[in-house]
Amino acid sequence: MLASFQSLNSCIQNQSYGILDFRAKKYSKIRSYCVRCKSSLDPTLNEEKEGKRKLKILIAGGGIGGLVLALAAKHRGFEVEVFEKDLSLVRGEGQHRGPIQLVSSALAVLEAIDENVAKQIMEAGCVTGNRTNGFADGVSGEWFTKFDLSSPAVSRGLPITRVICRMELQDILVNAVGSDIVRNNSKVVDFIEEPSKVTVILEDGQQYHGDVLVGADGIWSKVRSKLFGRQEAKYSNYTCYSGMTKFVPPYIDSVGYRIFLGLNQCFVALDVGNGNMQWFAFHKQPPMSKKKKLLEEIFGKWCDEVVALIQETPENMILQRDIYDRDMIYSWGIGRVALLGDAAHPLQPNLGQGGCMAIEDCYQLIHELDQVPNTGSDAICSALRRYAKKRIRRVGIVHAATRMASEMLALYQPCIQFKTGPLAHLSTLQITHPAFPMARAFLQYLLPEFMTWMIAGHG
């Protein structure tokens, strides 16, 4: 595990590609994932060529990624259509997944795409980045390590991390994109690519033609299955229970969110505004287990904050879903078809980066398509390959980090356990495990650097 962290840290430190600079005045040549947001979505800096027909973009999926992509495309003058199977369910995940965390890099991309929409989102969200955030021991409640989400953002003139209800975020985006662009009750089940166009086929048999198809239809993507064949998602060995409660702890003004750690389990508590607390309990177990009684058994001996949040949450407000992801793939499309967000790179939710990575994808994709000189297949294919190439390394690091976070839980042991034998009685003394201080020191060194890179977009 130590070697894995060192490898990740080396990858962060030694990357030769550029900076995700959201305040750049002029566009400069970009290497790998980085984008210069304030430039290429500014129509005053990138004038359209006379006689150039803008591409028609078809988007499968009206989740966060699909809607942000549609908004960016609309502002750049592309013709765009979004096909969503059921907006009322927020792709079936809104209630079950609770609020979404938007870190500084994602908020800056939204500002670059549409300042008014970004302002609405930030006003609707609850700021957590200006408070203490970090990891704590689940049993004692003592801080394990803290990280600073505010200073890296403020020093670069970026918005501060906040959380927002997924359904409220979706409403803002749908209103901005327009009901004439977002087609509800329209599930994409297939597509046909031809030399001069791509055609999507809906569940009811209707067909629509365009120049580009983007699969933003989530981890169970139909577009991905059609491109690369059906592949089973990987169960992470963890299930997630979540709940919302009006119980507000006394530390609410000083702590944004706290991740309580335990062996093969963790508990996340965060302020989501308006007197509400959202919590997520991750537990290593087979898929499809049941709720509150089990939670009280699992976390019943943990610190008071964790126990109180569970007890104060009504049974019907406790939801459960098993956590899946997929291995990274290094081609996100074929021909005129590309993937975005969870369809390309589903992440485990333990770092809260799935939506943020999808939003960054949107900007890079529209930037590349905006450079296409014509509707010819070769130019479009090249643009889609550049988009993937510039995003894969950054997303790959975050993907690896989410899996490492899960692996950490299987190793988390703050005290030596003498389960049997003549020394079993020593377990009551809570003797610190010798590796525990080293792990804490290592995280205190790595986390600030990693979090700055993640929230401010620096390689």
Solvent accessible surface area in square Angstrom, and as a share of the most:
residue,aa,sasa,rsa
1,M,72,0.32
2,L,103,0.51
3,A,73,0.57
4,S,41,0.26
5,F,21,0.09
6,Q,95,0.42
7,S,71,0.46
8,L,11,0.06
9,N,12,0.06
10,S,48,0.31
11,C,50,0.30
12,I,6,0.03
13,Q,89,0.40
14,N,108,0.56
15,Q,22,0.10
16,S,81,0.52
17,Y,14,0.05
18,G,14,0.13
19,I,74,0.38
20,L,2,0.01
21,D,45,0.23
22,F,4,0.01
23,R,90,0.33
24,A,13,0.10
25,K,171,0.72
26,K,166,0.70
27,Y,87,0.33
28,S,53,0.34
29,K,180,0.76
30,I,10,0.05
31,R,144,0.53
32,S,25,0.16
33,Y,0,0.00
34,C,1,0.01
35,V,3,0.01
36,R,45,0.16
37,C,0,0.00
38,K,58,0.25
39,S,1,0.01
40,S,1,0.01
41,L,13,0.07
42,D,44,0.23
43,P,84,0.53
44,T,106,0.62
45,L,93,0.46
46,N,49,0.25
47,E,146,0.65
48,E,103,0.46
49,K,134,0.57
50,E,177,0.80
51,G,88,0.85
52,K,47,0.20
53,R,137,0.50
54,K,29,0.12
55,L,5,0.03
56,K,40,0.17
57,I,0,0.00
58,L,0,0.00
59,I,0,0.00
60,A,2,0.01
61,G,5,0.05
62,G,0,0.00
63,G,6,0.06
64,I,18,0.09
65,G,9,0.09
66,G,0,0.00
67,L,0,0.00
68,V,1,0.00
69,L,0,0.00
70,A,0,0.00
71,L,3,0.01
72,A,0,0.00
73,A,0,0.00
74,K,86,0.37
75,H,87,0.39
76,R,11,0.04
77,G,41,0.40
78,F,11,0.05
79,E,101,0.45
80,V,7,0.04
81,E,19,0.09
82,V,0,0.00
83,F,2,0.01
84,E,1,0.01
85,K,98,0.41
86,D,37,0.19
87,L,28,0.14
88,S,90,0.58
89,L,101,0.50
90,V,12,0.07
91,R,45,0.16
92,G,35,0.34
93,E,53,0.24
94,G,2,0.02
95,Q,129,0.57
96,H,76,0.34
97,R,38,0.14
98,G,11,0.10
99,P,15,0.09
100,I,5,0.03
101,Q,27,0.12
102,L,0,0.00
103,V,2,0.01
104,S,0,0.00
105,S,0,0.00
106,A,0,0.00
107,L,0,0.00
108,A,2,0.02
109,V,0,0.00
110,L,2,0.01
111,E,32,0.14
112,A,15,0.11
113,I,9,0.05
114,D,21,0.11
115,E,115,0.52
116,N,96,0.49
117,V,3,0.02
118,A,0,0.00
119,K,121,0.51
120,Q,74,0.33
121,I,0,0.00
122,M,33,0.15
123,E,124,0.56
124,A,38,0.29
125,G,16,0.15
126,C,19,0.11
127,V,44,0.25
128,T,0,0.00
129,G,1,0.01
130,N,88,0.45
131,R,45,0.16
132,T,48,0.28
133,N,0,0.00
134,G,0,0.00
135,F,25,0.11
136,A,0,0.00
137,D,16,0.09
138,G,0,0.00
139,V,91,0.52
140,S,63,0.40
141,G,12,0.12
142,E,116,0.52
143,W,63,0.22
144,F,6,0.03
145,T,4,0.02
146,K,107,0.46
147,F,15,0.06
148,D,70,0.36
149,L,2,0.01
150,S,26,0.17
151,S,65,0.42
152,P,14,0.09
153,A,0,0.00
154,V,94,0.54
155,S,86,0.56
156,R,88,0.32
157,G,44,0.42
158,L,15,0.07
159,P,16,0.10
160,I,37,0.19
161,T,0,0.00
162,R,28,0.10
163,V,2,0.01
164,I,4,0.02
165,C,53,0.32
166,R,32,0.12
167,M,75,0.33
168,E,78,0.35
169,L,1,0.01
170,Q,9,0.04
171,D,81,0.42
172,I,20,0.10
173,L,0,0.00
174,V,27,0.16
175,N,123,0.63
176,A,27,0.21
177,V,0,0.00
178,G,16,0.15
179,S,100,0.65
180,D,119,0.62
181,I,22,0.11
182,V,9,0.05
183,R,88,0.32
184,N,62,0.32
185,N,115,0.59
186,S,12,0.08
187,K,65,0.27
188,V,10,0.06
189,V,56,0.32
190,D,47,0.25
191,F,11,0.04
192,I,85,0.43
193,E,67,0.30
194,E,69,0.31
195,P,119,0.75
196,S,80,0.52
197,K,66,0.28
198,V,0,0.00
199,T,3,0.02
200,V,0,0.00
201,I,32,0.16
202,L,4,0.02
203,E,120,0.54
204,D,97,0.50
205,G,47,0.45
206,Q,92,0.41
207,Q,97,0.43
208,Y,37,0.14
209,H,88,0.39
210,G,6,0.06
211,D,7,0.04
212,V,0,0.00
213,L,0,0.00
214,V,0,0.00
215,G,0,0.00
216,A,9,0.07
217,D,24,0.12
218,G,8,0.08
219,I,22,0.11
220,W,151,0.53
221,S,3,0.02
222,K,92,0.39
223,V,1,0.01
224,R,12,0.04
225,S,38,0.25
226,K,106,0.45
227,L,25,0.12
228,F,61,0.26
229,G,37,0.36
230,R,199,0.73
231,Q,90,0.40
232,E,140,0.63
233,A,15,0.11
234,K,102,0.43
235,Y,52,0.20
236,S,16,0.10
237,N,78,0.40
238,Y,12,0.04
239,T,0,0.00
240,C,4,0.03
241,Y,0,0.00
242,S,3,0.02
243,G,2,0.02
244,M,60,0.27
245,T,7,0.04
246,K,145,0.61
247,F,63,0.26
248,V,63,0.36
249,P,3,0.02
250,P,135,0.85
251,Y,37,0.14
252,I,34,0.17
253,D,129,0.67
254,S,63,0.41
255,V,10,0.06
256,G,2,0.02
257,Y,20,0.08
258,R,16,0.06
259,I,17,0.09
260,F,0,0.00
261,L,8,0.04
262,G,8,0.08
263,L,83,0.41
264,N,45,0.23
265,Q,22,0.10
266,C,7,0.04
267,F,0,0.00
268,V,22,0.12
269,A,3,0.02
270,L,15,0.07
271,D,13,0.07
272,V,25,0.14
273,G,15,0.15
274,N,140,0.72
275,G,37,0.35
276,N,30,0.15
277,M,3,0.01
278,Q,6,0.02
279,W,0,0.00
280,F,31,0.13
281,A,0,0.00
282,F,17,0.07
283,H,34,0.15
284,K,82,0.35
285,Q,21,0.09
286,P,99,0.62
287,P,60,0.38
288,M,154,0.69
289,S,31,0.20
290,K,160,0.68
291,K,64,0.27
292,K,39,0.16
293,K,156,0.66
294,L,54,0.27
295,L,0,0.00
296,E,71,0.32
297,E,119,0.53
298,I,29,0.15
299,F,1,0.00
300,G,40,0.38
301,K,187,0.79
302,W,24,0.09
303,C,12,0.07
304,D,118,0.61
305,E,47,0.21
306,V,0,0.00
307,V,31,0.18
308,A,27,0.21
309,L,1,0.01
310,I,3,0.02
311,Q,107,0.48
312,E,98,0.44
313,T,1,0.00
314,P,72,0.45
315,E,90,0.41
316,N,120,0.62
317,M,86,0.38
318,I,0,0.00
319,L,46,0.23
320,Q,34,0.15
321,R,65,0.24
322,D,19,0.10
323,I,3,0.02
324,Y,68,0.26
325,D,2,0.01
326,R,22,0.08
327,D,66,0.34
328,M,25,0.11
329,I,38,0.19
330,Y,154,0.59
331,S,54,0.35
332,W,4,0.01
333,G,22,0.21
334,I,88,0.45
335,G,23,0.22
336,R,2,0.01
337,V,0,0.00
338,A,1,0.01
339,L,0,0.00
340,L,1,0.01
341,G,2,0.02
342,D,40,0.21
343,A,0,0.00
344,A,0,0.00
345,H,2,0.01
346,P,3,0.02
347,L,16,0.08
348,Q,11,0.05
349,P,36,0.22
350,N,35,0.18
351,L,34,0.17
352,G,27,0.26
353,Q,1,0.00
354,G,15,0.15
355,G,15,0.14
356,C,0,0.00
357,M,0,0.00
358,A,7,0.06
359,I,1,0.00
360,E,1,0.01
361,D,0,0.00
362,C,0,0.00
363,Y,1,0.00
364,Q,0,0.00
365,L,0,0.00
366,I,0,0.00
367,H,8,0.04
368,E,2,0.01
369,L,1,0.01
370,D,14,0.07
371,Q,85,0.38
372,V,4,0.02
373,P,76,0.48
374,N,80,0.41
375,T,38,0.22
376,G,32,0.31
377,S,37,0.24
378,D,120,0.62
379,A,22,0.17
380,I,0,0.00
381,C,21,0.13
382,S,36,0.23
383,A,0,0.00
384,L,9,0.05
385,R,154,0.56
386,R,86,0.31
387,Y,0,0.00
388,A,9,0.07
389,K,154,0.65
390,K,29,0.12
391,R,2,0.01
392,I,23,0.12
393,R,124,0.45
394,R,0,0.00
395,V,0,0.00
396,G,16,0.16
397,I,9,0.05
398,V,0,0.00
399,H,8,0.04
400,A,38,0.29
401,A,9,0.07
402,T,0,0.00
403,R,60,0.22
404,M,22,0.10
405,A,24,0.18
406,S,14,0.09
407,E,89,0.40
408,M,36,0.16
409,L,14,0.07
410,A,43,0.33
411,L,112,0.56
412,Y,18,0.07
413,Q,63,0.28
414,P,34,0.21
415,C,21,0.12
416,I,50,0.25
417,Q,88,0.39
418,F,46,0.19
419,K,166,0.70
420,T,118,0.68
421,G,51,0.49
422,P,125,0.78
423,L,89,0.44
424,A,35,0.27
425,H,118,0.53
426,L,39,0.19
427,S,28,0.18
428,T,112,0.65
429,L,117,0.58
430,Q,110,0.49
431,I,66,0.34
432,T,72,0.42
433,H,52,0.23
434,P,91,0.57
435,A,46,0.35
436,F,27,0.11
437,P,71,0.45
438,M,133,0.60
439,A,47,0.36
440,R,79,0.29
441,A,58,0.45
442,F,40,0.17
443,L,10,0.05
444,Q,90,0.40
445,Y,119,0.45
446,L,4,0.02
447,L,16,0.08
448,P,62,0.39
449,E,60,0.27
450,F,8,0.03
451,M,12,0.05
452,T,33,0.19
453,W,5,0.02
454,M,2,0.01
455,I,0,0.00
456,A,1,0.01
457,G,0,0.00
458,H,43,0.19
459,G,35,0.33
